[in-house]
Amino acid sequence: MDRAPAARRYAGTLDLVLDVEDAFCPWNTGRYRLEADQDAAVCVRTRAPTDLRLTAAGLGAAFLGGTTLASLAGAGLVEELRAGALSRATAAFRADPEPFWRTGSRSTREAGRSLRTDDSGWGSA
């Protein structure tokens, strides 16, 4: 758990204690101090007071940069325990460039209509 956040680069300076719950890999559950800037990051287990509480899945979503910690908090998936920690973390986790899904100029529905099918209804080449 501590290696992935340390391997990422951040958009700003950050000193944050995350209380992470991981139901899939329970050995990752615990508190981690993440200290980061634009050039380097360190993430280690700690007993320091928690700034944000979240699941490993929530942290993973923010880690990838497509979902903000603020939007996860709005959905009740991140709990801010120290005032201002959420906004600082959201800003630092920003990805540049932001991830995107290239869909082309047609909608998914239009793309589905253009798929040829054989008599069984399955797609054919």
C-alpha positions, 0 to 999 in steps of 0.5 A: 500500500505504501509504494504506490502513493510514493511512486506517483507525482503530485500537483502540489505539496502535501503532508497528509495522514490517510486512514485506509480500509482495505477489505480485499487486502486487509494487511493494507488497512492502517494509517499512512503519512503521505508527504509529497511535492512535485518531485518526490513522495514518501508514504509510510505507516504512522500512528499520527492523527488521521486527516482523511479516512477512505477505502483503498478503492477510493484512494485508487480512484483518486490515485489514477486522477479521474475522480477527485477526493472531493467528489468521493467525499461528496458521495460519502466515500471520504471522511475529512477529519482535519479541516482543510485536508480534503481541499489540499489533498484534492488539489495535490492529487490532480492529474495533468493531463487528466485521464480521458476516454476517447470515444470518437465522434459517434455516440455509443448507440450510433456505434452499436447500430453500425455493428454488422450482425449475422443471422444469430444476432452476434457480431460478424467481421 
